[in-house]
Amino acid sequence: MKKLVVLLSAVGILLACQNKENKEGNLHLSGNIKGLKQGKLYIQKLQDTILTVIDSIEFDGKSTFESHLTIESPEMLYLFLDRGQTNSIDNNLSIFAEPGKMTIDTDLESFFANAKIKGSKNHELFEQFKSINTRFNNQQLELLELELNAKKNNNANQMDSILKEKDKILKRKYLYAINFALTQKDYEVSPYIALSEFYDAQLKYLDTIQKSVSPKVAKSKYGKMLEDFIAERKKSE
């Protein structure tokens, strides 16, 4: 009887620990939005191409927040700040979350621009990628403006020159993304960049990324998505 009591106690402790773990999740997200007194923060993820709210946090006098989430593997989460009666276009923030402890420190005035995110190597790498990729995007926008002016003025020679330059920039942009994904093959940011930045590139490039990622990354959410995407493209080509 004594042994049975001890056994049941042990089982009870084990179940309590499991329930606590399930309640807390494997991602502890905390932060501070300086200057925020009232509002609501929505944490969202993409599920079947639809943004789904996985947690919401009400602010009532305090600017700090925390959330306990469960994610199967590193993935992009999307934060939306509802400021109530205060309107702003700076309400969205994307974070490449991964299991563990992550912190977000920002302010109400520049929610996106001033955000400092720590605790995720994938997010750090993605920020590095964006810093260079933004230059290509800006160059493309500048050329688009020139292209519109050339069309307006019926300048065929200038149009031809602009189109050639656009093609060069696009190729450089793709090569940079491909090389970055190959270099970071041990991180989930690799297949994510393949899916988001050069999904329409030649299949051989996607294949190379998929075959080069580590076994851990291959089993992750984006690793599996890349594998499925390649399989679908091979069927249609």
C-alpha positions in Angstrom: 0.0 0.0 0.0 2.8 2.4 0.9 4.5 1.6 -2.5 1.2 2.4 -4.3 0.9 5.7 -2.5 4.5 6.6 -3.4 3.9 5.6 -7.0 0.7 7.6 -7.3 2.5 10.6 -5.8 5.2 10.3 -8.4 2.7 10.1 -11.2 0.9 13.1 -9.8 4.1 15.2 -9.7 5.0 14.1 -13.3 1.5 15.1 -14.6 1.8 18.4 -12.7 5.1 19.1 -14.3 3.8 18.2 -17.8 0.7 20.4 -17.3 2.9 23.3 -16.3 5.2 22.8 -19.3 2.2 22.7 -21.6 0.8 25.8 -20.1 4.0 27.7 -20.3 5.1 26.5 -23.7 8.6 26.4 -25.1 8.9 30.1 -26.1 8.9 32.8 -23.4 8.4 36.1 -25.1 8.7 39.3 -23.0 9.3 42.9 -23.7 8.6 46.6 -23.1 6.8 49.1 -25.4 8.0 52.4 -23.9 5.3 55.0 -23.7 2.4 52.6 -24.2 -0.4 52.9 -21.5 -3.5 51.6 -23.3 -3.8 49.2 -26.2 -3.6 45.6 -27.2 -0.9 43.5 -28.7 -1.8 40.6 -31.0 0.7 37.8 -31.7 -0.1 36.0 -34.9 1.2 33.2 -37.1 0.5 32.1 -40.7 -1.6 29.0 -40.9 -2.6 28.0 -44.4 -1.8 31.5 -45.7 -4.1 33.1 -43.1 -2.9 35.2 -40.2 -4.2 33.6 -37.0 -4.0 35.1 -33.5 -2.2 32.8 -31.1 -2.1 35.2 -28.2 -3.3 38.7 -27.3 -2.1 41.0 -24.5 -4.1 43.9 -22.9 -2.2 47.0 -21.7 -3.7 48.9 -18.9 -1.1 51.3 -17.4 1.9 49.1 -17.8 4.1 49.0 -20.9 5.7 45.6 -20.2 4.3 42.3 -21.5 5.0 38.6 -21.6 3.6 35.6 -23.4 4.2 31.9 -23.2 3.8 30.1 -26.5 4.5 26.7 -28.1 6.1 26.5 -31.5 7.2 23.2 -33.1 10.3 24.8 -34.6 11.7 28.3 -35.4 9.2 30.3 -37.4 8.1 33.9 -38.2 5.6 35.4 -35.9 3.7 38.7 -36.6 3.0 41.3 -33.9 0.2 43.8 -34.4 -0.2 46.7 -32.0 -3.7 48.1 -31.6 -3.2 51.5 -30.2 -6.9 52.2 -29.7 -7.8 55.7 -30.7 -4.2 56.6 -31.7 -3.6 56.0 -35.4 -0.3 55.0 -36.9 1.0 53.0 -39.8 3.9 51.7 -37.6 1.9 49.0 -35.9 3.4 45.8 -37.3 6.5 43.9 -36.3 7.8 40.5 -37.6 10.1 38.4 -35.5 11.8 35.1 -36.4 10.9 33.3 -33.1 12.7 30.2 -31.8 12.2 28.1 -28.6 13.7 29.7 -25.5 13.6 33.2 -24.1 13.2 36.2 -26.4 12.9 39.9 -25.5 11.5 42.8 -27.5 12.3 46.4 -26.5 10.7 49.2 -28.4 8.6 52.3 -28.0 5.2 53.6 -28.9 6.4 56.3 -31.3 8.4 53.9 -33.5 7.1 50.4 -32.7 8.8 48.8 -35.7 11.7 51.1 -36.4 13.1 51.1 -32.9 12.5 47.5 -32.0 15.4 45.6 -30.5 14.9 41.8 -30.5 17.2 39.4 -28.6 17.2 35.7 -28.0 16.9 34.3 -31.6 19.8 33.5 -33.8 17.5 33.1 -36.7 16.1 36.6 -36.2 19.6 38.0 -36.0 20.6 36.3 -39.3 17.3 37.5 -41.0 18.1 41.1 -40.0 21.5 40.7 -41.5 19.9 39.4 -44.7 17.4 42.3 -44.8 20.0 45.0 -44.4 21.6 44.0 -47.7 18.4 42.9 -49.5 16.8 46.4 -48.7 19.5 48.0 -50.9 18.4 45.9 -53.9 14.8 46.8 -53.2 15.6 50.5 -53.1 17.5 50.2 -56.4 14.5 48.5 -57.9 12.2 51.3 -56.7 14.5 53.9 -58.2 14.6 52.2 -61.5 10.8 51.8 -61.5 10.5 55.6 -61.1 12.9 56.1 -64.0 10.9 53.5 -66.1 7.6 55.4 -65.5 9.2 58.7 -66.6 10.8 57.0 -69.7 7.4 55.6 -70.7 5.7 59.0 -70.1 8.3 60.7 -72.4 8.3 57.8 -74.9 12.1 57.5 -74.6 12.7 54.1 -76.1 16.5 54.2 -75.6 16.2 55.0 -72.0 13.6 52.3 -71.5 16.0 49.7 -73.0 18.8 50.8 -70.7 16.5 50.7 -67.6 15.2 47.2 -68.4 18.8 45.9 -68.8 19.7 47.4 -65.4 16.6 45.9 -63.8 17.6 42.5 -65.0 21.1 42.9 -63.6 19.8 44.0 -60.2 17.3 41.1 -60.1 20.0 38.6 -60.8 22.3 40.1 -58.1 19.4 40.0 -55.7 18.7 36.4 -56.4 22.3 35.4 -56.2 22.7 37.2 -52.8 19.7 35.4 -51.4 20.8 32.0 -52.7 24.3 32.4 -51.3 23.0 33.6 -48.0 20.6 30.6 -47.7 23.5 28.2 -48.5 25.8 29.9 -46.0 23.2 29.6 -43.2 22.2 26.0 -44.0 22.3 25.1 -40.3 19.5 27.6 -39.5 15.8 27.6 -40.3 16.2 31.0 -41.9 17.8 29.2 -44.9 14.6 27.5 -46.2 12.5 30.5 -45.2 14.5 32.8 -47.4 14.3 30.2 -50.2 10.5 30.2 -49.9 10.0 33.9 -49.5 12.8 35.4 -51.7 13.5 33.2 -54.7 10.7 30.6 -54.8 10.3 31.4 -58.6 14.0 30.9 -59.3 15.2 27.9 -61.3 14.4 24.7 -59.6 18.0 23.7 -59.4 18.7 26.5 -56.9 15.9 25.5 -54.6 16.9 21.9 -54.9 20.5 22.8 -53.8 19.2 24.6 -50.7 16.9 21.7 -49.8 19.7 19.1 -50.1 22.3 21.2 -48.2 20.4 22.1 -45.0 21.2 20.2 -41.9 18.9 17.2 -40.8 17.5 19.4 -38.0 16.5 22.2 -40.4 15.1 19.7 -42.9 12.7 18.5 -40.3 11.6 22.0 -39.3 8.4 23.8 -40.4 10.2 25.7 -43.3 12.4 22.7 -44.2 9.3 20.6 -44.7 7.5 23.4 -46.6 10.5 23.8 -48.9 10.6 20.0 -49.6 6.8 20.0 -50.4 7.1 23.1 -52.6 9.9 21.6 -54.6 7.9 18.4 -55.1 4.9 20.3 -56.3 7.0 22.3 -58.8 8.6 19.2 -60.1 5.1 17.8 -60.8 4.0 20.9 -62.8 7.3 21.4 -64.8 
